[in-house]
Amino acid sequence: MRTRARDSVVMDQMGVVKQNMRDDASRERVCDQSYIKQFNIQSVMATLKQHQPISRTDVARLTGMSPTSITRIVTALLNKELIYETSGEQRSGRGRKATNLRVNEDGLYSIGVYLERSMIRLCVMNFAGETLYRCETLVDGECTPEKMAQESRALYDRMPDEIVGARDKIVAVGVCLSGTVNLCKGIVTHSFQMDWRNIELGRIFSEAFGMTACIENDVKACLIGEKVRMGIEDGVDTAYLMVGRGIGLAATSGGVMVRGVSNEAGEISRAPIGTLPDGSSDCLAHYLREGAMIRKARESDPSVHSVDAIVWAAGQGQEWAKEIIADFRRHLEITVGLIDGIYNPAKIIVGGEVCRKIYPDIAEAMGKPHLRLGDRHEESCMTGAALIAMRCAVIELIGQSIE
């Protein structure tokens, strides 16, 4: 796929194209017909991957789409060799055998990149959603966008050739990082961690890799990766709460990511929950962020430098450590309660290193059967970014074929 000089069109997790900037408020809106097309393609692909081998009739039944729409999408996928036909069971009577559909695992590949200030993590995924390759590298010195893109490309270039049979089938790269992004233009509006503002990261990565680039917030990418890893269908309303060095929330409703006016939905770290003795606002960050917990711990034991040390001290009966974990549990319960009340999701996934370290101490106390512990945040960010890129590539490849 040729490099794009223009701004890359960035897709959300359902392949929805954000376009048609509103002149009066500079807000993206979704074109109804474009939305329906992207949603239908993604629904068909998700059904194929989950239920293969499967007939066209069953795809139509499971997606609720018309046979005509199914035929149009399936034909486009077959023409691009993204799926293939196999013989199924004999039909009743004297008719020929039914034809089933399967996903061509080697039909396309995508790259997922997770950027942190001093670390780049990269994976390569096949069309079936399987991660074939993972690698990472430390980044020394200043982390300019151009440097991060070139380092990411160098990391990809070191991948052994036998991992992917034909590199020309690697057609898109997804990039995620902490911060706020403009999905339409592939711009990082603001990333506190990277100290970036208004960076055309989509263009920079597209030029570095020579392929379509999709940019996403890390927590939203993580939600996409976790839903696929846990086998949660796209249409199931799900929230993902990340608790670590920062706090972030992402949620899907009706299969679509909840984004807000400027893609800042879920920025709950500074949500006020009361007032401190000095009159300043009390917020979740004071109790759930890793750094805040360590600072509190060091008031009692200056040798503490990690959450692991707090957990260990609590296990040894240290009251200050037990109090910190109790505060964490109490405010996590408050946060989960707010998520339940606002989104009413079928599933809530809690992730991030702090949750993973403390979760065994709090899971039973919370008593919420729809609450699940996520995988390593870094892993889910990579795979989520690769999935976003793959879905973007599929839409671009067959979108024009089903008009």
N, C-alpha and C positions, 0 to 999 in steps of 0.2 A: 504494500500500500504506500502511495507516494507521500512524501512529507508535505504538510500543509503550512503554507506561509501565513494564511489567515488564522484568526483565532479558532482554536479547535472547539467544536460543539461538544459540550460536556453533558453526559446523561446522568440522571439519577438512577437509583438501584432498580427501578422498574423500566428503565430505558426511556423515561419521559424527557422529551426535548424541552428545555426552558428557552423561550424565545420571545420575540415581539416586545421589546422594551417599552414600557409606558413612559411617554415623554414627560407627563406631568409629575411623576413620582419616581421615575427610573426603576420601576418594579418589573420583574420578569412575570410573565403569565403563560399559561399552557394553552396552546392551540388545541381545541377540542378534538378535531379529526386526527391531528398528529398524536395526541395523547392516546386515543383509542387504538390507533395502529401500533404504537410502541407497546402498549399494555397487552394487546392481543398476541403480538410476537413473543413477548416474554412469558405469557401464560402458556402458550403452546410449548415453548422450550422447557419450561419448568415441568410440565406434565409429561413430556417425552422422557426427560431425564429421570423422573421419579418412577414412572410406570413402564418403561421399556422392557421387552418389546410390546408395542401397543398399536392397535388399529386406528385408522382415521376416525372411524365411528366412535371409538372409545375416547379419543382425544376431544371430539366434539361434545360428547356427553359430559366429560369431566370438566371441561372449560366453560360449558354453556354457550359456546359459539356455534354459528351456523355452519353446515357442511360446506357451503361456498367459501366462507372465510378460512376454514381449515384447509380446504383444497388449495387455496391461493398461497397460504403461508407454507404449507408442506411442499408444494411444488417449488417454491423459491428456495427452500432449504435443501431439497434434493438437487436442484440445479447447481447449487454452490457446494455440493458434496459434504454438507454439514450433517446430514442424516442419510441413511440408506434403508432399503427395503429388504425384508426377509420373509420367507414363506412361513405362514402360521398354520393353524389347524384346518383340516378339511371342512369346508362349509357343509351344512346339511343338504341332502339331495345330491345331485350330480354336478353341482357347480365346482369351479376351481377353488383351490385353497385360498384362504384369506391372506392378505398381505399386511404384515406388521412393519413397524418403523423402529429403527434403532439410531442412537446418536453415534456419529463417527468421532471417536475420541481424539483422533489426529486431524480432525477437520480444521481446527484453528487452535492457536495458542495465544496466551496473553501474559503480560508481566505485571506483577504487583510490587510497588515500592512504598516502604514506610520510612519517612524522614524524621529523624530527631536531630538535635543540635550537633551531637558528636557521633552519630551512628546512622548508617544506611542499612536497611534490611530489604532484601529482594527475593522474590520467588517467581517461578514460571509455572503456569497452570495449563492443562489441556482442556479440550472442549467439554469433557465430561465433568469438569470441576475438580480434578485431582491435581494436587500440587506435586510436580515432578522434581523440583529443584529449589533449594533454599540456600542463601548465603548472606553474609553481612560483612561490613567493614567499618572500622573507626575512621572518623574524619578529623584531621588535625587542623588547627587554625580557624580562620574565619569561614563561616559556612554561607558563602554567597549562593544565590540560586544557580548561577552558571556552574559553579564548582560542584554543587550537589548533583546537578544533572550529569556532568561529565564523570564524576565518581560513580554514579549509578550506572552509566553506560559502560564504564570500564569493568564494573562488577559483573554486568551481564555478559560482556565479551569474554570473560574468563570461564563462562559456563562450558563444560565439555560438549563437543558436538554430538555425542551419542544420546544426550538427553532428549533432544528434539531432532527428528529425522530431517526436516526441511525448515530452516530458519525463516524462509519467506512466508511461512504460515503463522509466524508470530506477528500479529497485526496491530496490537494496541498495548499501551502501557498505562496502568492506573497508578496514581500517586496520591498518598494521603499523608496528612500532617496535622498537628494540633493548630487550631486557629479557625478563622472564618474565611470561606472561599466564595467567589462568585462563579456559580456553576455554568452560567451561560458563556462567559468569556474565559474561563480557566484561569482566573486571577485569584491570588491569595490576597484577600482584602487586609487581613491583619493576622499575624502569628506572633504572639508574645514570646513563645519559646525560641523561634528562629530569628526574632527581631526583624521581621519583614512586614512591609506595608505596600499594598498595590503592586504586587509582583506578578507578571504574566508567566506564571509557572507552566501553564499548559503549552504555550508557545515554546518556551525554553526546552521542556522535555521532549516535545514533538520534534524539534530540530535536532536535539541530541540523539534521539533514537530512530529518527526517520519514519515515524509512524504516528497514528492518532494518540493523543495524550488526554487522559481524563483526570481531573483533580477533585479530591473530596476531603472533607473533614475526617479526622482519624476516628472519632467516636461513631459517626455514621457509617464509615467503612467497616468498623468493627461489628456493628449490628448486622450488617449484611453478611459478613463472614460467619458470625455466630449462628445466624438463622440457618444457613446452609449446612454448617457443621452439625448442628443439632437436629437437622431434618425438619425444621419448622417451615411450613409452606408459606409462600409469599403473602397470601391473603390473611394469615393469622396475625392479628394485632399484637405487636411485641415491643417492649421497651428494653433498652440496654443502658445500664448505669455504670459508668466507669469511675472508679475511685482509686487514685494513686497519687502521683505528684500534682495532679489537678483533678477536678470533678467535671464530668460531662454526662449528658443524657441525650439519647436518640430514641425515636419511636416511629413505628409505622402504623398507619391506620388505613384499613381497606387495601393493604398492599402497597401503599404509597408513603414515602418518607415525609414526616411532619417537619417542615423547614422554617416556617415563619416568614416574615416580610423580607428579611435580608439573610436568610439561611442561618440565623442565630438562635433558633429554637433549641432549647436544651442547655443553654448557658446558665446553669443553676448555682454555680459555685458561690456567687455573691448574693444569692437570694436571702433577704433579711428574715430572720426567724425570732428576733427579739432585740433587746437593747442591753449593751454592756454597762458596767458601773460607771465608766467614763463618758457615757452618753452616745458612744458610737454604735453602729449597727452590729448586732451579732448575726453570724451567717454560718452556713454549712461548712465553709472552708475552714473554720476554726476547729472543727471536730473530725472531719473526714479526710482532709489532705494529709499526705505523708509528712510533709515538712512541718505542719502545725503540730502534729502528734509528737514528733521528735523534739521540737522546741519545748513543749510541755514536759516531756520526760526528762529533759536535761536540767530542768529546774530542780528535780529531785536527785538525778544521777547524771552528772556531766559527761560520763563515759558513754552514754547511749548515742548511737549514730544510725540506728536503723529500727524499723518496725519489728524485725525479728527479735531484737534485744528487748523491746517492750513486751512482746508475747512471752519470751523466756522469763522475764522478771515477774510477769503476772503468774506464770506457772510456779514460780518460787514463793508465791504468796506476798509479793511486794504490793502494798496497798495503792501506791501512786500509779503503778502499772495497771492494776485491776480497775482503777477509776478511769484511766484513759480509755481502756477497752470498753468499759461500761458506757462511757460517753459516746464512743464510736457506735456501739450497738444502738443506743437510744436514738441518735441522730440518723443512723441508717434506717431505722424503723420509721422515723418521721418522713424521711425522703421517699421510702417505698410507699408509705401511706399516701403521700402527695401524688406520686405517680399513679397509684391505683385510683385515687379520686379524680384526677384530671384526665387520664387517658383510658382507664379501665381496660388495660391490656389483658390478653389471655395468658401471656408469658412475660415475666420480668427476668432479665439476665443481669447479674451483677458481675462485673469484671474489674480488672486492674489489680496490681500487685498487692495493694493493701487488703482488698477484699479476699484475695486468695490466701493470704497469710492469716487473717483473722476469722474468715468465714466458718471454719470448724467450731469456733467458740460461740458463734452467734446464730447458726442456721436453725438449730432446734428451738432456740428462744423465740425466733421470729415466727415460726409456725405457719408459713405461707407455702402451700404446695405448688403454686405456680411460679415460685422463685427458684431460679437455677443459677449455679455457679458457672461463669464463663471460662474459656480457655485463656492461655497467656494472651495478654492484650496485644503484644507485638505480632504474634502469629495471626491473630484474627484480623489485625489491620492489614497485613500483607495480603492475605487471601481475599479479604473484602475488596481491596483495591484491584486485585486481579480479576475478580468477578465483575466489578463495575466496568473495567476495560473490556472484558469479553462481551458483556451485554451491549455495550456501546458499539463494538465492532460488528456484532450480528445485525443490529439495527441498521448500521451504515451499509452493510453488504446487501441485505435483502429488502430494505425499506422501500426503495424505488420500484422493486419488482412486484409489489403487492398493491400498488396504487389502483 
